[in-house]
Amino acid sequence: MFVDKVQITVKSGDGGDGIVSFLHFKGVVNGGPDGGDGGRGGDVYFVGDKRKTSLADFYYKRKFSAENGAKGGSKNCTGKAGEPLKVIVPLGTVIRDAETNRILCDIFYDGQEQLVLKGGEGGKGNARFINWRRHAPHFSQKGEKTPVRTLVMELKTIADVGLIGFPNVGKSTTLTSGLASSAFARHYLRNLG
């Protein structure tokens, strides 16, 4: 099945939460804050692949999301960053924002990677909120939440064959009957009349 236009929903990863933690060692109950920051959420990239010729892969699977960042840890450990999401598309694919119709990227080259959505920033742990007045903060920051975006992907193809002729001479009939009804012919024939 040849598909040249499809709508998908994409979400970059949320940032991980910072945590509230205090040093604990023998003889000292609260040795000072040591809560680490949350990890950054995964980004979303669109990658061109010359082996792909259609958007048929996106006809049934239309929801994609990158990995969220992990929570921070004690001992000032930053949480693990979320894995980025790489969406593989054929060359000639144009990606637009469904709401604004703004073009986000245009994939021309094999292996071309375009960053489309950035992951959320990780939240700060309580160790980041120490100051001269506040020595033991009992709070931390939540990670940044990212919105779900609706994108329209359209594959721009160049026709190898064109039908030229006067109106009402049977160009459309040729396209919709016999050999021209096959997916192969629909892909390569264009009605230019």
C-alpha positions as CSV (number, residue, x, y, z in Angstrom):
1,M,0.0,0.0,0.0
2,F,1.4,3.4,-1.0
3,V,0.7,6.2,1.5
4,D,1.9,9.7,0.9
5,K,0.2,11.7,3.7
6,V,-0.5,10.8,7.3
7,Q,-1.1,12.5,10.6
8,I,0.7,11.3,13.8
9,T,1.0,12.4,17.4
10,V,4.5,12.8,18.9
11,K,5.7,13.5,22.4
12,S,9.2,14.3,23.6
13,G,10.2,12.9,27.0
14,D,9.3,14.6,30.3
15,G,12.1,15.8,32.5
16,G,12.8,13.7,35.6
17,D,12.0,15.1,39.0
18,G,14.6,16.4,41.4
19,I,14.6,14.7,44.8
20,V,14.8,15.7,48.5
21,S,17.6,13.8,50.2
22,F,20.0,14.4,53.1
23,L,23.4,12.9,53.9
24,H,23.2,10.2,56.5
25,F,26.3,8.8,58.2
26,K,27.2,7.5,61.6
27,G,26.5,10.0,64.4
28,V,24.8,12.5,62.1
29,V,21.1,12.3,61.2
30,N,20.9,15.2,58.7
31,G,24.3,15.9,57.3
32,G,23.1,18.4,54.7
33,P,21.0,18.2,51.5
34,D,22.4,15.9,48.7
35,G,19.3,15.5,46.4
36,G,20.3,15.2,42.8
37,D,18.7,16.7,39.7
38,G,16.3,14.8,37.4
39,G,17.5,13.7,34.0
40,R,16.5,15.5,30.8
41,G,13.7,14.0,28.7
42,G,14.5,12.4,25.3
43,D,14.4,14.5,22.1
44,V,12.5,13.6,19.0
45,Y,14.4,13.4,15.7
46,F,13.2,12.7,12.1
47,V,15.8,10.7,10.1
48,G,15.8,10.2,6.3
49,D,16.3,6.7,4.9
50,K,16.6,6.2,1.1
51,R,15.4,2.6,1.4
52,K,11.9,3.7,2.4
53,T,9.5,4.8,-0.4
54,S,6.2,5.2,1.5
55,L,4.6,6.4,4.7
56,A,2.7,3.1,5.0
57,D,4.5,2.3,8.3
58,F,2.6,5.2,9.9
59,Y,-0.8,4.2,8.7
60,Y,-1.5,1.9,11.7
61,K,1.0,3.1,14.3
62,R,0.4,6.8,14.8
63,K,1.6,7.5,18.4
64,F,5.2,8.0,19.2
65,S,7.0,9.2,22.4
66,A,10.5,9.5,23.6
67,E,11.7,8.2,26.9
68,N,11.2,10.3,30.1
69,G,14.2,11.4,32.2
70,A,14.8,9.5,35.4
71,K,14.5,11.0,38.9
72,G,17.5,12.3,40.6
73,G,19.4,10.3,43.2
74,S,21.0,10.8,46.6
75,K,24.6,11.9,46.9
76,N,24.0,14.6,44.2
77,C,23.5,12.0,41.5
78,T,21.7,13.3,38.4
79,G,19.0,11.1,37.0
80,K,19.6,9.3,33.7
81,A,18.6,11.2,30.5
82,G,15.7,9.8,28.5
83,E,16.6,8.0,25.2
84,P,15.9,10.1,22.1
85,L,13.2,8.9,19.7
86,K,14.3,8.6,16.0
87,V,11.4,8.5,13.5
88,I,12.6,7.0,10.2
89,V,11.0,8.5,7.1
90,P,11.5,8.3,3.3
91,L,13.4,11.1,1.5
92,G,11.2,13.9,0.4
93,T,9.1,13.9,3.6
94,V,7.8,17.3,4.8
95,I,6.8,17.5,8.5
96,R,4.3,20.2,9.5
97,D,2.6,21.2,12.7
98,A,-1.1,20.3,12.4
99,E,-2.3,23.3,14.3
100,T,-0.3,26.1,12.7
101,N,0.5,24.4,9.4
102,R,4.1,25.6,9.9
103,I,6.8,23.4,8.3
104,L,9.1,22.0,11.0
105,C,11.5,20.2,8.7
106,D,12.0,18.8,5.2
107,I,14.0,15.6,4.8
108,F,16.2,15.6,1.7
109,Y,19.3,13.4,2.3
110,D,19.9,9.9,3.4
111,G,20.9,9.9,7.1
112,Q,19.8,13.4,7.6
113,E,18.7,14.0,11.2
114,Q,16.4,16.9,12.1
115,L,15.6,17.8,15.7
116,V,11.8,18.4,15.8
117,L,10.9,18.3,19.6
118,K,13.1,18.9,22.5
119,G,12.8,16.9,25.7
120,G,11.8,18.5,29.0
121,E,14.4,19.9,31.4
122,G,15.1,17.9,34.6
123,G,13.9,19.3,37.9
124,K,16.5,20.5,40.5
125,G,17.2,18.5,43.6
126,N,17.1,20.1,47.1
127,A,20.9,20.5,47.1
128,R,20.5,23.2,44.5
129,F,18.4,25.4,46.8
130,I,20.9,26.0,49.5
131,N,21.7,29.6,50.3
132,W,22.9,31.7,53.2
133,R,19.5,31.7,54.8
134,R,18.3,28.2,53.9
135,H,20.7,25.5,54.9
136,A,18.4,22.5,54.7
137,P,15.7,22.9,52.0
138,H,13.0,20.2,52.3
139,F,11.7,20.7,48.7
140,S,12.8,20.0,45.2
141,Q,11.7,20.9,41.7
142,K,9.5,18.8,39.4
143,G,10.7,18.0,35.9
144,E,9.4,19.9,32.9
145,K,6.3,18.2,31.3
146,T,6.2,18.3,27.5
147,P,3.0,18.5,25.4
148,V,1.7,16.0,22.9
149,R,2.1,17.5,19.4
150,T,0.1,16.5,16.3
151,L,2.2,16.5,13.1
152,V,1.3,16.0,9.5
153,M,3.8,14.1,7.3
154,E,3.6,14.5,3.5
155,L,5.8,12.6,1.0
156,K,6.7,14.7,-2.0
157,T,7.3,12.4,-5.0
158,I,8.4,13.2,-8.6
159,A,6.4,11.4,-11.2
160,D,8.2,9.3,-13.8
161,V,5.3,9.4,-16.2
162,G,2.7,12.0,-16.9
163,L,-0.6,11.9,-18.8
164,I,-1.2,14.9,-21.0
165,G,-4.4,15.4,-23.0
166,F,-7.5,17.4,-23.6
167,P,-10.3,17.4,-21.1
168,N,-12.7,14.4,-21.2
169,V,-10.5,12.1,-23.3
170,G,-10.2,9.4,-20.7
171,K,-7.1,10.2,-18.7
172,S,-8.9,9.6,-15.3
173,T,-10.6,6.5,-16.7
174,T,-7.2,5.1,-17.7
175,L,-5.9,5.8,-14.1
176,T,-8.8,4.0,-12.4
177,S,-9.1,0.9,-14.6
178,G,-7.0,-2.0,-15.8
179,L,-3.3,-1.9,-15.2
180,A,-3.5,1.7,-13.9
181,S,-5.5,0.6,-10.9
182,S,-2.5,-1.2,-9.4
183,A,-0.6,0.5,-6.6
184,F,2.4,0.7,-8.8
185,A,0.7,2.7,-11.5
186,R,-1.1,5.0,-9.0
187,H,2.3,5.8,-7.6
188,Y,4.0,6.7,-10.9
189,L,1.2,8.2,-13.0
190,R,0.0,11.7,-12.5
191,N,-3.0,13.3,-14.1
192,L,-1.7,16.6,-15.5
193,G,-4.8,17.5,-17.6
